[in-house]
């Protein structure tokens, strides 16, 4: 395709970074929005070939400037940070409204699997952003990833004590969860924007594998050739350290499981299953951090 420019909000994050990489591979010129061009992640995005654009999502003038001249917008996030749901929804809606004001060819919003999630931390705000998008006259597509496999590299690291490995999450051991990698999120973004008319007005759940927390630990143990004990953190214990997160993990623990890999397969071909992601990403990471 002829070179086109896309503004990516969240390009320095995990999933937005996946979108950035695959869009560049697909021939897009990526304008990566960041608040700090001197951060390590922003420098890495620039080194990968992205154009850096300084913007603050609470400053709509800078948001509009970041979008002007682009053919499309990809919105990943914004992250929770210290904004919680109301701030996340306000910032996301601000980006959407700015895209309409500026006038762009297509908006792709990276949401979450929001069914039944009203009032749920992070997911509820994404639902509010989706509802705003549906009200506006703009070509749009919503991609809804499941739980990020890549969170095992950051938020849910393996712990070692007395030679024993464990991993802790506030999830039941036997509740299936839909998982997806940042790489597949990026592949889906590129697929949608390669044929925007075909995908306009549609929402896609992105699930590459369906695995319970107990099975995740078993797979990691198999690939690491060591036993990994899953620790299911009680919600009342979570409430003591992170009360805002109780609604999110209550929903993850009880939501009706309708996950399917069919949609992601239709977009990208063969998605990356959890075992393959562990082998190619988590195990090398473990070897590097333990060296």
N, C-alpha and C positions, 0 to 999 in steps of 0.2 A: 504494500500500500504506500501511497505518498506520505511523506513525513508529516505528522500532525503533532500538535502540542497538547499535553494534558497536565492540569494542575492536580497534584496528589497531596491531600491532607492526610498526615499520618505516615508519610514516606520514611521517617526515621524510626518508626515502630516496627514491631515484629511482622504483623500481617500486612501493613501498608508497605513495608519494605519488600515483601514478596510480590505485591502488586507492582511496585516500582520496577523491580528487576525484570519481570516478565513483560511489562509494557515496553520497556526499553529494548528488550530482545525482539519485540514485535515491531519495532521501528518507530515507536512514539518518542518524541522529545518530552522528557518529564521535567516539570517544574515542581521541585520538592519543597513544600512549605515547612518552615521551621521557625521557632522563636529564637534560636541561638545558632548562628552559623558557625560558631567556634566549638560547638559540642563535638565529641568524637563521632557520634552517629551522623551528624550533619556532614562532617568532613568525609566520612565513609560514603555517604550518598553522592557527594560531589566527585569523589574519586571514581565512583562507578559510572559517572557520566551525567548525573542529574544537574539541572540548574537550580541553585538554591534561591528561595524567595522568603524574606523575613516577613512574618505576619503573626499577629496576636489574635486568637479567635474571639477575644472580647472586644476587639477593635474592628468594627465592620468595614471601615474605610480600607484598612490594610488587607482584609479578606477579599474585598472587591478588587483591589489592585492585584492580588495574587491570581485572581481568576481571569482578569482582562487579557484578551489576546489568545486564550486557550480554546481549543475545540471541544474539550470535555473536562469533566471534573470527576475525580475519584475521592470519595470521602471515607476514610477509615478512622473510626473513633468519633469524637475525641476521647482520650483516655479519661478515666475517672479522676485521677490526681486527688486533689482535695475539694473537688467541685460536687461530688456525689451526683445524684440523679438530676436535680433541677439545673445545675450548671452545665452538665453534659448535654442535656436536651436543648438548653438555650444556645449553646455554642453550635451544635449541629444544625439547628433550625436557622441560625444566622448564616451559616455557609450555604444552606439550601436556598434561602431567600436571596442571598447575594448572587448565586448562580443564575437565578431567574432574572434579576435586575440587569446583570451584565449581558445575559443571553448567550448560552452555550449550546452546543449540539447534543450533548448527552451527559447525564449525571448518573454515576454508579455509586450507590450508597452501600457500604459494608456494614450491615446491621448485625443481628444475632437471631437465633431461632426463638422468636418472640411469642409463639402461641401460648396463651394462658399466662402471660407474664406481666400483667398490669400491676404496677406498684413494686415490682421486683428490682432491686438495685442493679443499675447498669442496663439490664435488659429492658426494663420498663421505659427508660429514657430513649432507648433505641426505637422502641415501638412508637413513642411520641414523635420522633423525627420521621419515621415512616409515614405516620398519619399526616404530617405536614406536607411531605412530598406528594402524597396522593391528592392533596387539595390544589396543587399548582399546575400551571400549564407549562410543562417541561418534559422532554423525553427522558425517561428514567428507567433504571433497573436496580433492584435491590438484591444483593447477595447476602445470605444469612449463614455464616459459618457456625459449625458446632464448636465444641471445646478445642482449644489450640493444643496440638501435640507439643508445640514448641515451648509451652509453659513449663514443661519438665526441665528445661534448661535454665529457668529463672525462678518462677514462683513456687515450684514444687520440686526442689532438688532432692536427690538421694542423700540420706543422712547415714553416717557410719559411726557406730559406737561399739567398742570392744570387739572390733572385727565383724560386726553384724550390720547389714544394710537394711534400711527401712525407708518408707516414704509415707507421708501423712497428708491426707486430704479429708475435708468434711463431707465425705460421700459414703453411702452404704457400699459394702464390698460387692454386692451382687446386682446393683442397679446399672443396666446398660447405659452407656453414654455415647453419643455421636461425636466422633473426633475428626479433625482435619488439620493438615499441616499448613504453615505459611506458604510453602511452595505451591500447594494445590489452590490456595486462595488466590495467589498470583496468577496461576494458569487460568482460573475461572474468570478473573478480571480481564485478562487479555482476550479470552474467547468471546466474552460479551462485547467488548469494544471493537473486536474484529468484524462483528456483524450487528451493530447497534439496533438497526431497524427490526431485526428478527427478535431481539430480546427486549425491546421497548415495552414498558408497562408490565413487566413480569418480575416475580420474586422467586429466588432459587435458594433452597436449603442446600448447604454445602457440607456433606458428610462423606468422609473417605473410609471410615471403619466404625464399627459399633462394638464397644468393649467395656466391660465392667471394670471398676477400680481394682477388684481382686485379680482380674485377668490381666490388667495393665502391669501390675506388680509381677505376676508370673512371667509375662513376656519379657519384661526388663531383666528379670533374673535369668531366664533362659539365654538371652543374648549376652549377658554379662558373665555367664557361667558361675553365678553366685545366687544364693537365696536372697530374695528381697521380701521383707515383711511389710504388708500394707497396714497402715494404722488409720482406722476410721475415726476421725476427730468428732466427738459429740457436739451437737449444735450449741448446747449450753456452754461448753468450753470455748467454742468459737465466739460466742456472745461476749465473753469476758475480754477477749483481745481485739475483736473486730465486730462490734454489734451491728454495724451497717451491713455486714455481709451475710447475716443470718437469713434474710429473705431470699437472697440469691441461692444459697446452698440448700435451703428448704425446697425451693422450686426445682433445683437440679435433682434433688433426692426423691421427689414425688411426682414430677411431671409425667404425663402420659407419653410413653415412648412410641413415637411414630417415625423414627429416623429411618432413612433409606439412603443407600449410596447411588441410587439410580440417576438422580438429577446431576450430581457431580460427574458421573461417568458420561452422561450425555454431553457435557460441556468440554471435558478434558481427556476423555478416553479412560485409561486405567488410573484411578487415583492411587496415592501412596498409602498402603495399609500401615497400621501402627507398628507392627513388627519390623517392617522395612525401614520406617522412620527411626525407630530405636537403633537399628543396626548401623544406619548411615549417619545419624546425627548425634544421638544420645551417647552411644558407646564411645565414639571418638572423643566427645566432650568429657566423659568420665575419665578416660585415659589421660587426657591433657591436664585435667584439674588434679588428678592424683599423682601425676609425675613429679 
